[in-house]
Amino acid sequence: MKIAVVGATGLVGREMLTVLAERGFDKEEIIAAASPKSVGKKIEFADRQLTVVSVEEAIAAIPEYAIFSAGASASHQYAPLFAEKGTVVIDNSSAWRKDVDKPLVVPEINIDAVKPTDRIIANPNCSTIQMVLALSALEREYGIRRIVVSTYQSITGTGIKAVRQLEAEERGDKPAEMAYPYEIHRNLFPHGGDWLDTGYTTEEQKLVDETRKIFADPNIMVSATVARVPVVGGHSESVNVELKKDYDMDEVRRLIATTPGVVLYDDPSRNLYPMPITAHHRDEVFVGRLRCDPSQPRTLNLWVVADNIRKGAATNAIQIMQALIERI
């Protein structure tokens, strides 16, 4: 089988190669594609080196699957060209997430949304993936009326430029290039994504639109605030969720603990709760600080943490591919 990774030299692209090797695809023909400035570079994969090729060369190879992490503009340009060849594209950018004709998939929740004829599949935003997976069993059992979420997002969500900025600031050096309008070392700011006319940001609006699409419920109310924090390991979220039905807390704990891909990591007596260092380099979504909200009926608070480069991006995309392979 041929599998193309488009954007293979980037932060998420390299993690995609790591996850492919971990999940048994190390013997397949892997095509590492990237922008012209990276063509010809060598990149490590399993026990061998791959030579980076152009995206045009990757299209000509007609792979069975192409996993994209090259940004929305590249996805708009190249994903349809792969699809025309019969390749199934799994795209990690925002290019296709709002397209009504393209499934938006977290495989543990809605892999059935992918039809046999679909050739472009959207991978949700990292902060959306971990939240909806943590809430998925509650949504099925009780229904969700409203979500209020505040995210504390790792700089890795912005990419390697942000990592280099933080590392330079930690050393006391002036960054060669600023990923953010402010210093991030020993700081945080309530700004992720681009500003919208509403006063919200694109990162916040993604949590609204993508949650509704994945749960197939346009009536779920979502209010989001995104903060960027000087953390490398993963994203954290404070989630307040109002359910449609009364709940039993023991049953809520059981539902979350038995959700595939979710770990209930919650014991206040031992100061046990998820942190980015808990989730770093892990594929699971961790849930803790689970408690009733006494201020209104049918409402819970929970704290959700996941590695945004793994489950929030690379792993989720490859899990989609694995689920589709299993169908064959």
C-alpha positions in Angstrom: 0.0 0.0 0.0 1.1 3.5 -0.8 0.5 6.2 1.8 1.5 9.9 1.2 2.1 12.3 4.0 1.8 15.9 2.7 3.5 18.4 4.9 5.9 15.6 6.1 8.6 18.0 7.3 6.4 20.0 9.6 5.6 19.4 13.3 2.5 17.4 12.7 3.8 15.8 9.6 6.7 14.3 11.4 4.4 13.0 14.1 2.3 11.4 11.5 5.3 9.5 10.3 6.0 8.4 13.9 2.4 7.2 14.4 2.4 5.4 11.1 5.5 3.4 12.2 4.0 2.7 15.6 0.8 1.4 14.2 2.3 -1.1 11.9 2.7 0.8 8.6 6.5 0.8 8.7 6.7 -1.8 5.8 4.4 0.1 3.5 5.5 2.5 0.8 5.5 5.9 2.5 5.7 9.0 0.3 6.9 12.0 2.1 5.8 15.2 0.3 6.4 18.8 1.1 6.9 22.3 -0.3 9.5 22.9 -3.0 12.1 24.2 -0.5 12.0 20.8 1.3 12.2 18.6 -1.8 15.3 16.3 -1.7 15.7 16.5 2.1 16.0 13.2 4.0 13.6 12.4 6.8 13.6 9.6 9.3 10.9 6.9 9.1 11.1 3.7 11.1 14.4 2.0 10.2 15.0 4.0 7.0 15.2 7.4 5.5 12.7 8.9 3.1 13.6 11.4 0.4 11.1 14.3 0.4 9.3 14.7 -3.0 7.1 17.4 -4.4 3.3 17.2 -4.0 3.0 16.7 -7.7 5.2 13.6 -7.6 3.1 12.3 -4.7 -0.1 12.7 -6.8 1.5 11.0 -9.8 2.3 8.0 -7.5 -1.5 7.5 -7.0 -1.3 6.4 -3.3 -4.3 4.7 -1.7 -4.3 7.4 1.1 -2.9 10.9 1.4 -2.7 12.4 4.9 -2.4 16.2 4.8 -0.9 18.6 7.3 0.2 21.4 5.0 -2.2 24.2 5.7 -5.6 25.1 4.3 -4.3 26.7 1.1 -2.3 23.6 0.1 -5.2 21.4 1.0 -7.6 23.4 -1.3 -5.1 23.3 -4.1 -3.9 19.6 -3.9 -6.5 17.5 -2.1 -9.0 17.5 -5.1 -6.1 16.5 -7.4 -5.4 13.4 -5.2 -9.1 12.7 -5.0 -9.4 12.8 -8.8 -6.9 9.9 -8.9 -9.0 7.9 -6.5 -6.8 8.6 -3.4 -8.6 9.0 -0.1 -7.5 12.3 1.4 -7.5 12.8 5.2 -7.0 16.5 5.8 -5.8 18.0 9.0 -6.3 21.7 8.0 -9.4 23.8 8.3 -10.0 23.7 4.5 -12.9 21.2 4.4 -14.3 21.1 8.0 -17.3 23.3 7.3 -18.0 21.8 3.9 -21.4 20.1 4.2 -20.3 17.5 1.6 -17.1 16.5 3.5 -17.4 14.3 6.7 -15.7 15.7 9.8 -14.6 12.6 11.8 -13.5 11.5 15.2 -13.4 7.8 14.5 -14.6 6.7 18.0 -17.7 8.8 17.5 -18.8 9.1 13.8 -16.7 7.0 11.4 -20.0 5.9 9.9 -20.3 9.5 8.5 -17.8 8.4 5.9 -19.5 7.1 2.8 -17.7 4.7 0.4 -17.7 7.4 -2.3 -16.0 10.0 0.0 -12.5 11.0 -1.2 -11.8 13.9 1.1 -12.3 13.6 4.9 -11.7 16.4 7.3 -9.8 16.0 10.6 -11.3 18.3 13.3 -9.4 20.9 15.2 -7.3 19.6 18.0 -9.3 21.3 20.8 -12.6 20.0 19.3 -11.4 16.4 19.1 -10.5 16.0 22.8 -13.7 17.8 24.0 -16.2 15.9 21.9 -14.5 12.6 22.6 -14.7 13.2 26.4 -18.3 14.2 26.1 -19.4 11.6 23.5 -20.9 9.0 25.8 -22.8 11.7 27.7 -24.1 13.1 24.5 -25.5 9.7 23.5 -26.9 8.9 26.9 -28.4 12.3 28.0 -28.1 14.7 25.1 -26.2 18.0 25.4 -28.0 21.4 25.6 -25.1 23.7 26.2 -21.3 23.8 26.5 -19.1 26.5 28.0 -15.4 25.8 27.3 -12.2 27.6 28.1 -9.1 26.1 26.5 -5.5 26.4 27.6 -3.7 25.6 24.4 -0.1 24.5 23.9 2.2 26.6 21.7 2.7 23.5 19.6 -0.7 24.2 18.1 0.8 27.2 16.4 3.7 25.2 15.0 7.5 25.0 15.1 7.9 28.8 14.9 6.1 29.2 18.2 8.2 26.5 19.8 11.4 28.3 18.7 10.0 31.6 20.0 9.4 30.1 23.5 12.8 28.3 23.5 14.6 31.6 22.6 12.7 33.5 25.3 13.6 30.8 27.9 17.2 31.3 27.0 16.9 35.0 27.3 17.5 35.5 23.6 15.5 37.6 21.2 13.5 35.2 18.9 14.5 35.3 15.3 10.9 35.3 14.4 7.8 36.0 16.5 4.9 33.6 16.2 2.8 35.7 18.6 2.3 39.4 19.1 3.6 39.1 22.7 6.2 37.2 24.7 4.8 33.7 25.6 7.5 32.8 28.2 6.0 33.3 31.7 2.9 34.6 30.1 -0.4 33.7 28.6 -2.9 35.5 26.5 -6.6 35.0 25.5 -6.0 34.9 21.8 -5.8 31.9 19.5 -6.5 32.1 15.8 -7.7 35.2 13.8 -10.2 37.8 15.1 -13.8 37.7 13.8 -16.3 40.5 13.6 -18.1 39.0 16.6 -15.1 39.5 18.9 -14.5 35.8 19.0 -11.6 34.1 17.2 -11.5 31.5 14.5 -10.2 29.0 17.1 -13.2 29.7 19.3 -15.7 29.5 16.4 -14.2 26.1 15.4 -15.3 24.7 18.7 -18.9 25.8 18.0 -19.2 24.7 14.4 -17.3 21.4 14.6 -19.0 20.2 17.8 -22.4 20.6 16.2 -21.3 18.9 13.0 -19.6 15.9 14.7 -22.6 15.4 17.1 -25.0 16.0 14.2 -26.9 18.5 16.3 -27.1 22.1 15.1 -28.9 23.1 18.3 -26.1 22.5 20.8 -25.2 25.9 22.2 -21.4 26.4 22.6 -19.5 29.3 24.1 -15.7 29.2 23.9 -12.7 31.2 25.1 -9.2 30.2 23.9 -6.0 31.0 25.7 -2.5 30.3 24.6 -0.2 29.1 27.4 3.6 28.4 27.5 3.2 24.6 27.4 4.6 22.1 24.9 2.9 18.9 26.0 -0.8 19.3 25.1 -4.0 21.3 25.4 -6.1 21.6 28.5 -9.8 22.5 28.7 -12.2 23.5 31.4 -15.6 22.3 30.2 -19.0 23.1 31.7 -21.7 21.0 30.1 -25.5 21.2 30.5 -27.3 18.0 29.7 -30.8 17.6 28.4 -31.7 14.9 31.1 -31.0 14.4 34.8 -27.9 12.4 35.4 -26.5 10.1 38.0 -22.9 10.9 38.9 -21.8 7.3 39.3 -23.2 6.5 35.8 -21.5 9.6 34.4 -18.2 8.4 35.7 -18.8 4.9 34.3 -19.7 6.3 30.9 -16.6 8.4 30.7 -14.3 5.7 32.0 -15.6 3.2 29.4 -15.4 5.5 26.4 -12.8 4.2 23.9 -9.8 6.4 23.8 -10.7 8.2 27.1 -9.0 7.8 30.5 -10.8 8.9 33.6 -7.9 10.3 35.7 -9.7 11.7 38.7 -9.0 11.2 42.4 -8.9 14.4 44.5 -7.7 12.6 47.6 -4.5 11.8 45.8 -4.3 15.1 43.8 -4.9 13.0 40.7 -6.0 15.1 37.7 -4.8 15.4 34.1 -2.0 17.8 33.1 -0.2 18.3 29.8 2.7 16.2 31.1 0.1 13.4 31.7 -0.9 13.4 28.1 2.4 14.2 26.3 3.3 11.6 23.7 0.0 9.7 24.6 -3.0 9.0 22.3 -5.7 9.0 25.0 -7.9 11.9 26.1 -7.7 12.3 29.9 -10.6 13.5 32.0 -10.5 14.7 35.6 -12.0 17.3 38.1 -15.4 15.7 37.4 -18.0 17.3 39.6 -21.6 18.6 39.7 -22.3 22.2 38.9 -24.5 23.4 41.9 -25.5 26.6 40.1 -28.0 25.0 37.8 -29.7 21.7 37.1 -28.3 18.9 34.8 -24.9 20.5 34.6 -21.3 19.1 35.1 -17.8 20.5 35.2 -14.8 18.5 33.9 -11.2 19.1 32.9 -10.0 17.6 29.7 -6.4 17.2 28.5 -4.8 15.6 25.4 -1.7 15.8 23.3 -2.7 18.2 20.5 -0.1 16.9 18.1 -1.0 13.2 18.7 -4.8 12.6 19.3 -5.5 16.2 18.3 -3.9 15.8 14.9 -1.7 13.0 13.7 -3.2 10.0 15.6 -6.8 10.9 14.8 -6.0 11.1 11.1 -4.3 7.8 11.1 -7.1 6.2 13.1 -9.5 7.3 10.4 -7.3 5.6 7.8 -7.1 2.5 9.9 -10.9 2.3 10.3 -11.4 2.7 6.6 -8.9 0.0 5.9 -10.7 -2.4 8.2 -13.9 -1.8 6.2 -12.3 -3.3 3.1 
